[in-house]
Amino acid sequence: MQAYVLLTCNSGTESSLIAELKKIPEVKEVNGVWGKYDIFLKISTENPSGIDQVVSKLRNLGDITSSYTMHVLYGQGGTIDE
């Protein structure tokens, strides 16, 4: 399963959070972004409940103030079930 996650964090903590997020095995890509959100993540797990577990882990990181998760719909572009 794949999902994209947008994170908002406390100002000035982006670099340290990105370094911490890169250590999570399910996190496949991490980018700092400008705008409403501060960090963009691509996560991948073997099963749907794995996505929920990773998002729970993210929400427990101290400097993350909010998250927005977008689950990938398989069969709708660029996925294994096209």
Buried (B, 14 or more C-beta within 10 A) or exposed (E): BBBBBBBBBEEEBBEEBBEBBEEBEBBEEBEBEEEEBBBBBBBBBEEEEBBBEBBEEBEEBEBBEEBEBEEBEEEEEEEEEE
